[in-house]
């Protein structure tokens, strides 16, 4: 799925993703986790990688496997500060808040709900991938 870096496009992409997942009959809690994590990741791209520009491209790909929903999001915005996500898995929310600017709880939420989170820069593009333990066999 492809979208531009606009908050309304993010909303439409989330609706489309949830529509595509509907045939899986996932529990409401699982769908809520998918929506929350993907929304946080996409909104971070809109707000930070594209610095509020509404002309950046974002690609959202997903595949379901036996161990959950695998998500890959790519964009060609600015890279993450220091080339890594601002996520420290062994921190409490209070510790995390002290290390990240204004709010920053989005990454804490992502880290609490997603697994195998990987960020890398590849040929001028940001690539974020993670797994959500939903729709398990």
Order of alpha helices (4+ residues) and beta strands (2+ residues): beta-alpha-alpha-beta-beta-alpha-alpha-beta-beta
